[in-house]
Amino acid sequence: MRRRNPFFAIFIITAVLIIEAGAYAGGYILLSAWHKHHLLAIFSFIYWIETGCVLFLSLLVPLSMRNRRSHVRRTYYAFQVVGIAMADFLPKLLFSVFVVLSLLVHGVYILLNRFIIHSSQTRLDLETLLITGGVLGIVLLAAIIRGIIIGRFDFRVVRQKLHFKNLPASFKGLKIVQISDMHIGSFYNHHGRVQEAVELINELSPDLIFFTGDMVNNTAEETKGWSEILSGLHASIGKYSILGNHDYGDYVKWPTEDAKKKNLNDLIEFERHAGFDILLNENRILERNGEKIAVIGVENWGNPPFARYGFLPDALKGTADIPFSILLSHDPSHWDEEVCGKTHIDLTLSGHTHGMQFGIVIGNWKWSPVQWRYDRWAGIYRHHEQCLYVNRGLGHIGFPGRVGMLPEITLIELI
């Protein structure tokens, strides 16, 4: 486990307090401009009491997460606090940007009035910017609240038809459902919601179901009570899975190395009991009418700080003569580093990014802050005849919601 830098924590707390002060100043300026002086004391009292409560709850989260070896319920409620903190902080951050902008405009007008022109527009422009920031902050708050209450359970089917020249004729029309990043502990007691997703998948009548990693947040303990529901996933050919970075228990302080190994083995056994053939740097050959395709699965392979347990050469053994290959690899970074242009793999299916659970999708255009970290973070990517699809994930972690980047069930039809 890495030691946290205390200076980073101090920096974060200082930045939060500055933004809180900026948002407060904006509200104070507006009330003063509207001559609502009798409300200033009430506003100040409510604002700082609410801010203090949220900051106090937020400080409890890292304390409650110091040992994540157990207490699934505690982790679940810690995530709810994260949601409250984001609903409180992000609209204030947006409003603070407009406060700073309005003060800069105000300063420019003062200089212009003193040295060049005389204008009475200063206050009007100041108020307009503050009102605009306030309205946008309210819109963002509404979006976050919706993402927490509705968005995280708003499962969407994304349909994708993919053409490959070398796909054997017997496998044309093959229907693949990809799901990823379940983070089952985050659903906690919402069994009915996950059952809805299972039923939605089964209605698609898939030939294959691929799960591309991160069944849990931290430990196999999270899987208790979920086996029956996930066993209800049906595919005519089979269900295959791989491990993601969260599945290894690397983010947990274990008493012994044996305890960590047992946790991983328990998770693997859970997935097998749920009907998944879990691929650990290995492959399976599927055959129809004498024609074959390969399903290849690697363990997690990521760029630092994420671990590299995947070993592609082992997973590829025996597939050189197979005309078409599908790789399951949790982290899309793997595609650029070891797959694209370096192997015969035709289609790679990944997850991991979640689309950061926050973004905007308009038609074929998409945006999310996660794109500053990953070049390939959601949807389809091609390089010559090779293809990568990145699933946005079915579950959630940390922030208990989905804003714009809704939980995804991918239906891929090979043509």
C-alpha positions as CSV (number, residue, x, y, z in Angstrom):
1,M,0.0,0.0,0.0
2,R,1.3,3.4,-0.9
3,R,1.7,6.0,1.9
4,R,-0.4,9.1,1.3
5,N,1.4,12.4,1.0
6,P,0.1,14.7,3.8
7,F,0.9,17.8,1.7
8,F,-1.5,16.5,-1.0
9,A,-4.3,16.2,1.6
10,I,-3.5,19.8,2.8
11,F,-3.6,21.0,-0.8
12,I,-7.0,19.4,-1.4
13,I,-8.5,20.8,1.8
14,T,-7.1,24.3,1.1
15,A,-8.5,24.2,-2.5
16,V,-11.9,23.1,-1.2
17,L,-12.0,25.9,1.4
18,I,-11.1,28.4,-1.2
19,I,-13.9,27.2,-3.6
20,E,-16.3,27.2,-0.7
21,A,-15.4,30.8,0.1
22,G,-15.7,31.8,-3.5
23,A,-19.2,30.3,-3.8
24,Y,-20.2,32.0,-0.5
25,A,-18.9,35.3,-1.7
26,G,-21.0,35.0,-4.9
27,G,-24.2,34.4,-3.0
28,Y,-23.4,37.2,-0.6
29,I,-22.7,39.7,-3.5
30,L,-26.0,38.8,-5.2
31,L,-28.1,39.2,-2.0
32,S,-26.4,42.5,-1.4
33,A,-27.0,43.7,-5.0
34,W,-30.7,42.7,-4.7
35,H,-30.9,44.7,-1.4
36,K,-31.8,41.5,0.5
37,H,-29.7,42.6,3.5
38,H,-32.1,41.0,6.0
39,L,-31.4,37.6,4.5
40,L,-27.6,37.9,4.6
41,A,-27.3,36.6,8.2
42,I,-29.6,33.7,7.5
43,F,-27.8,32.8,4.3
44,S,-24.4,32.9,6.0
45,F,-25.6,30.7,8.9
46,I,-27.2,28.1,6.6
47,Y,-24.4,28.1,4.1
48,W,-21.6,27.4,6.6
49,I,-23.6,25.0,8.7
50,E,-24.3,22.9,5.6
51,T,-20.7,23.2,4.4
52,G,-19.4,22.2,7.8
53,C,-21.6,19.1,7.9
54,V,-20.6,18.0,4.4
55,L,-16.9,18.5,5.1
56,F,-17.1,16.6,8.4
57,L,-18.8,13.7,6.7
58,S,-16.3,13.8,3.8
59,L,-13.4,13.6,6.3
60,L,-14.9,10.5,7.8
61,V,-14.8,8.6,4.5
62,P,-11.0,8.1,4.3
63,L,-11.0,7.1,8.0
64,S,-13.8,4.5,7.4
65,M,-11.9,3.1,4.4
66,R,-8.5,2.6,6.0
67,N,-9.1,-1.1,6.3
68,R,-11.4,-2.3,3.5
69,R,-10.9,-6.0,4.2
70,S,-14.5,-6.3,5.4
71,H,-17.6,-4.2,6.2
72,V,-19.3,-4.1,2.8
73,R,-22.1,-2.1,4.3
74,R,-19.7,0.5,5.7
75,T,-18.1,0.9,2.2
76,Y,-21.5,1.3,0.6
77,Y,-22.5,4.1,3.0
78,A,-19.1,5.7,2.5
79,F,-19.9,5.9,-1.2
80,Q,-23.2,7.6,-0.4
81,V,-21.3,10.3,1.5
82,V,-19.1,10.7,-1.6
83,G,-22.3,11.3,-3.6
84,I,-23.5,13.9,-1.1
85,A,-20.1,15.6,-1.2
86,M,-20.0,15.8,-5.0
87,A,-23.6,17.1,-5.2
88,D,-22.5,19.8,-2.7
89,F,-19.1,20.6,-4.1
90,L,-19.3,20.4,-7.9
91,P,-22.1,23.0,-8.4
92,K,-20.2,25.3,-6.0
93,L,-17.0,24.8,-8.1
94,L,-18.9,25.8,-11.2
95,F,-20.5,28.8,-9.5
96,S,-17.1,29.9,-8.2
97,V,-15.7,30.0,-11.7
98,F,-18.3,32.5,-12.6
99,V,-17.7,34.4,-9.4
100,V,-14.0,34.8,-10.3
101,L,-15.0,35.7,-13.9
102,S,-17.5,38.3,-12.7
103,L,-14.9,39.9,-10.4
104,L,-12.4,40.1,-13.3
105,V,-15.0,41.7,-15.5
106,H,-15.9,44.1,-12.7
107,G,-12.3,45.0,-12.2
108,V,-11.9,45.7,-16.0
109,Y,-15.0,48.0,-15.9
110,I,-13.6,49.9,-13.0
111,L,-10.3,50.6,-14.9
112,L,-12.2,51.5,-18.0
113,N,-14.5,53.9,-16.1
114,R,-11.6,55.5,-14.4
115,F,-9.3,56.0,-17.4
116,I,-11.3,55.7,-20.6
117,I,-15.1,55.6,-20.5
118,H,-17.9,56.0,-18.0
119,S,-20.5,53.2,-17.9
120,S,-23.3,52.2,-15.6
121,Q,-23.2,48.6,-16.9
122,T,-20.7,47.3,-14.3
123,R,-23.2,46.1,-11.7
124,L,-25.6,44.7,-14.4
125,D,-22.8,42.6,-16.0
126,L,-21.6,41.4,-12.6
127,E,-25.1,40.3,-11.6
128,T,-25.7,38.6,-15.1
129,L,-22.5,36.5,-14.7
130,L,-23.4,35.5,-11.2
131,I,-26.9,34.6,-12.1
132,T,-25.7,32.6,-15.1
133,G,-23.3,30.7,-12.8
134,G,-26.0,30.1,-10.3
135,V,-28.4,28.7,-12.8
136,L,-25.8,26.4,-14.3
137,G,-24.8,25.3,-10.8
138,I,-28.5,24.3,-10.1
139,V,-28.6,22.4,-13.4
140,L,-25.5,20.5,-12.5
141,L,-26.9,19.8,-9.0
142,A,-30.1,18.4,-10.6
143,A,-28.0,16.2,-13.0
144,I,-25.9,14.8,-10.1
145,I,-29.0,14.1,-8.0
146,R,-30.7,12.4,-10.9
147,G,-27.5,10.4,-11.6
148,I,-27.5,9.1,-8.0
149,I,-31.2,8.3,-7.8
150,I,-31.9,7.1,-11.3
151,G,-28.8,7.2,-13.5
152,R,-26.9,4.3,-11.8
153,F,-29.8,2.0,-12.4
154,D,-30.6,3.2,-15.9
155,F,-29.2,0.3,-17.8
156,R,-28.8,0.9,-21.5
157,V,-28.3,-1.5,-24.3
158,V,-25.7,-0.3,-26.8
159,R,-25.9,-2.2,-30.1
160,Q,-22.9,-2.5,-32.4
161,K,-22.6,-4.5,-35.6
162,L,-19.0,-5.3,-36.5
163,H,-17.8,-6.7,-39.9
164,F,-14.6,-8.8,-40.2
165,K,-13.4,-10.2,-43.5
166,N,-11.8,-13.3,-41.9
167,L,-14.8,-14.2,-39.7
168,P,-15.7,-17.9,-40.5
169,A,-19.1,-18.1,-42.2
170,S,-20.5,-20.4,-39.4
171,F,-20.0,-17.5,-36.9
172,K,-21.6,-14.8,-39.0
173,G,-24.5,-13.3,-37.0
174,L,-22.9,-14.3,-33.7
175,K,-24.5,-12.3,-30.9
176,I,-22.2,-11.3,-28.1
177,V,-23.2,-9.5,-24.9
178,Q,-20.4,-7.7,-23.1
179,I,-20.8,-6.5,-19.5
180,S,-18.0,-5.1,-17.4
181,D,-17.1,-3.5,-14.0
182,M,-20.0,-4.9,-12.0
183,H,-18.5,-3.6,-8.7
184,I,-21.2,-5.7,-7.0
185,G,-20.6,-4.4,-3.5
186,S,-21.7,-0.9,-4.7
187,F,-25.2,-2.4,-5.4
188,Y,-25.3,-3.7,-1.8
189,N,-29.0,-4.5,-1.2
190,H,-30.3,-3.5,-4.6
191,H,-30.8,-7.1,-5.8
192,G,-33.9,-6.2,-7.7
193,R,-32.0,-3.7,-9.8
194,V,-29.3,-6.2,-10.8
195,Q,-32.1,-8.7,-11.6
196,E,-33.5,-6.1,-14.0
197,A,-30.1,-6.0,-15.8
198,V,-30.0,-9.8,-16.0
199,E,-33.5,-9.9,-17.5
200,L,-32.6,-7.2,-20.0
201,I,-29.5,-9.3,-21.1
202,N,-31.5,-12.5,-21.4
203,E,-34.1,-10.8,-23.6
204,L,-31.2,-10.2,-26.1
205,S,-30.8,-14.0,-26.5
206,P,-27.0,-13.8,-26.7
207,D,-24.8,-16.6,-28.0
208,L,-22.0,-15.5,-25.8
209,I,-21.7,-13.4,-22.6
210,F,-18.4,-11.9,-21.8
211,F,-17.6,-10.2,-18.5
212,T,-14.5,-8.1,-18.7
213,G,-13.4,-7.7,-15.1
214,D,-14.0,-5.9,-11.8
215,M,-16.7,-8.1,-10.2
216,V,-16.0,-6.5,-6.8
217,N,-14.7,-3.2,-5.3
218,N,-12.2,-4.8,-2.9
219,T,-13.0,-8.3,-1.6
220,A,-14.9,-11.5,-2.4
221,E,-17.1,-10.8,0.7
222,E,-19.1,-8.5,-1.6
223,T,-20.3,-11.5,-3.7
224,K,-22.4,-13.0,-0.8
225,G,-26.0,-13.3,-1.9
226,W,-25.4,-12.6,-5.6
227,S,-24.7,-16.1,-7.0
228,E,-28.3,-17.0,-7.8
229,I,-29.0,-13.7,-9.7
230,L,-25.8,-13.9,-11.8
231,S,-26.4,-17.6,-12.4
232,G,-29.6,-16.5,-14.2
233,L,-27.6,-15.0,-17.1
234,H,-28.0,-17.3,-20.1
235,A,-26.1,-17.7,-23.3
236,S,-26.5,-20.4,-25.9
237,I,-22.8,-21.1,-26.2
238,G,-21.4,-20.0,-22.9
239,K,-20.3,-17.3,-20.4
240,Y,-16.7,-16.2,-20.1
241,S,-15.0,-13.8,-17.7
242,I,-11.7,-12.3,-16.7
243,L,-10.3,-10.5,-13.7
244,G,-10.0,-6.7,-13.4
245,N,-7.6,-4.6,-11.2
246,H,-10.1,-4.5,-8.3
247,D,-10.6,-8.2,-8.2
248,Y,-7.1,-9.0,-6.8
249,G,-7.6,-7.3,-3.4
250,D,-4.6,-5.1,-4.1
251,Y,-6.3,-2.0,-2.5
252,V,-6.8,-3.8,0.8
253,K,-4.5,-4.3,3.8
254,W,-4.4,-8.0,4.4
255,P,-3.1,-9.7,7.6
256,T,-1.2,-12.3,5.5
257,E,-0.4,-13.1,1.9
258,D,-2.3,-16.3,2.3
259,A,-5.4,-14.3,3.2
260,K,-5.1,-12.3,0.1
261,K,-4.7,-15.5,-2.1
262,K,-7.8,-17.0,-0.4
263,N,-9.8,-13.9,-1.2
264,L,-8.9,-14.2,-4.9
265,N,-9.6,-17.9,-5.0
266,D,-13.0,-17.3,-3.3
267,L,-13.8,-14.7,-6.0
268,I,-12.8,-17.1,-8.8
269,E,-14.9,-19.9,-7.3
270,F,-17.9,-17.5,-7.1
271,E,-17.7,-16.6,-10.8
272,R,-17.4,-20.3,-11.7
273,H,-20.4,-21.1,-9.5
274,A,-22.3,-18.3,-11.3
275,G,-21.6,-20.2,-14.5
276,F,-18.7,-18.2,-15.9
277,D,-15.7,-19.9,-17.4
278,I,-13.0,-17.6,-16.0
279,L,-9.9,-17.2,-18.3
280,L,-6.6,-16.7,-16.5
281,N,-4.1,-16.1,-19.3
282,E,-5.7,-18.9,-21.3
283,N,-8.1,-19.4,-24.2
284,R,-11.0,-21.5,-25.4
285,I,-11.5,-22.7,-29.0
286,L,-15.2,-22.5,-30.2
287,E,-16.2,-24.7,-33.1
288,R,-19.2,-24.6,-35.5
289,N,-19.5,-26.8,-38.5
290,G,-15.8,-27.5,-38.4
291,E,-14.9,-23.8,-38.3
292,K,-13.2,-22.3,-35.3
293,I,-12.7,-19.0,-33.4
294,A,-10.7,-18.4,-30.3
295,V,-11.8,-16.6,-27.1
296,I,-8.7,-15.4,-25.3
297,G,-8.6,-14.0,-21.8
298,V,-5.8,-12.3,-19.9
299,E,-5.6,-11.3,-16.3
300,N,-5.4,-7.6,-15.6
301,W,-2.8,-5.6,-17.5
302,G,-2.6,-1.9,-17.0
303,N,-0.2,1.0,-16.9
304,P,1.1,2.1,-13.5
305,P,-0.3,2.4,-10.9
306,F,-2.3,-0.6,-12.1
307,A,-0.9,-4.0,-11.8
308,R,0.2,-6.3,-14.6
309,Y,-0.8,-9.9,-14.0
310,G,-1.7,-10.5,-17.6
311,F,0.7,-12.5,-19.8
312,L,-0.5,-12.5,-23.4
313,P,1.9,-15.1,-24.8
314,D,0.5,-17.7,-22.5
315,A,-3.1,-16.7,-23.4
316,L,-2.3,-17.0,-27.1
317,K,-0.9,-20.5,-27.0
318,G,-2.5,-22.7,-29.6
319,T,-4.4,-19.9,-31.4
320,A,-1.9,-19.1,-34.2
321,D,-3.9,-21.1,-36.7
322,I,-7.3,-20.0,-35.6
323,P,-8.7,-17.6,-38.3
324,F,-10.6,-15.3,-35.9
325,S,-9.8,-14.3,-32.3
326,I,-11.5,-12.3,-29.6
327,L,-9.5,-11.0,-26.6
328,L,-10.9,-10.1,-23.2
329,S,-8.6,-7.7,-21.5
330,H,-9.9,-5.4,-18.7
331,D,-7.8,-2.3,-19.3
332,P,-8.0,-0.7,-22.8
333,S,-4.4,0.5,-22.4
334,H,-3.3,-3.1,-23.1
335,W,-4.6,-2.9,-26.7
336,D,-2.2,-0.1,-27.7
337,E,0.7,-1.6,-25.8
338,E,0.6,-5.3,-26.7
339,V,-2.2,-6.1,-29.1
340,C,-2.7,-3.5,-31.9
341,G,-0.4,-4.2,-34.8
342,K,1.5,-6.8,-32.7
343,T,-0.8,-9.8,-32.7
344,H,-3.4,-11.6,-34.9
345,I,-6.2,-10.7,-32.5
346,D,-9.2,-9.3,-34.4
347,L,-11.5,-8.0,-31.7
348,T,-10.6,-6.8,-28.1
349,L,-13.2,-6.2,-25.5
350,S,-12.3,-4.0,-22.5
351,G,-13.9,-2.0,-19.7
352,H,-12.1,-0.3,-16.7
353,T,-12.7,3.4,-17.4
354,H,-16.5,3.6,-16.6
355,G,-16.5,6.7,-18.8
356,M,-15.7,8.1,-15.4
357,Q,-19.4,7.8,-14.7
358,F,-19.7,11.4,-15.8
359,G,-19.8,12.9,-19.2
360,I,-21.8,14.0,-22.2
361,V,-23.0,11.9,-25.2
362,I,-24.6,13.6,-28.2
363,G,-25.0,11.3,-31.1
364,N,-21.6,10.0,-32.1
365,W,-19.9,12.8,-30.1
366,K,-18.8,12.1,-26.5
367,W,-16.9,13.8,-23.8
368,S,-15.7,12.9,-20.3
369,P,-12.9,14.0,-18.1
370,V,-11.6,10.4,-18.3
371,Q,-10.3,11.1,-21.8
372,W,-7.5,13.2,-20.2
373,R,-6.2,9.9,-18.8
374,Y,-7.2,7.3,-21.5
375,D,-7.0,7.8,-25.2
376,R,-9.5,4.9,-25.7
377,W,-12.2,5.1,-23.0
378,A,-15.7,4.3,-24.4
379,G,-17.1,2.8,-27.6
380,I,-15.4,1.5,-30.7
381,Y,-11.9,2.0,-31.9
382,R,-10.3,0.6,-35.1
383,H,-6.8,0.2,-36.5
384,H,-6.8,-1.4,-40.0
385,E,-8.5,-4.7,-39.5
386,Q,-8.2,-4.8,-35.7
387,C,-10.9,-3.5,-33.4
388,L,-11.3,-2.5,-29.7
389,Y,-14.6,-1.9,-27.9
390,V,-14.5,-0.3,-24.5
391,N,-17.6,-0.9,-22.3
392,R,-18.6,1.9,-19.9
393,G,-19.4,-0.6,-17.2
394,L,-22.6,-1.9,-15.5
395,G,-21.8,-0.8,-12.0
396,H,-20.2,2.1,-10.2
397,I,-17.6,2.8,-7.6
398,G,-16.8,5.8,-5.4
399,F,-19.4,8.2,-6.7
400,P,-22.8,6.3,-6.4
401,G,-24.2,7.5,-9.6
402,R,-24.0,7.9,-13.3
403,V,-24.3,11.3,-15.0
404,G,-24.4,11.1,-18.8
405,M,-22.3,7.9,-18.9
406,L,-25.1,5.4,-18.2
407,P,-24.5,1.8,-17.2
408,E,-23.9,-0.2,-20.3
409,I,-24.9,-3.6,-21.7
410,T,-23.2,-4.0,-25.1
411,L,-24.7,-6.2,-27.8
412,I,-22.2,-6.9,-30.5
413,E,-23.3,-8.8,-33.6
414,L,-20.5,-10.1,-35.8
415,I,-21.3,-9.8,-39.5
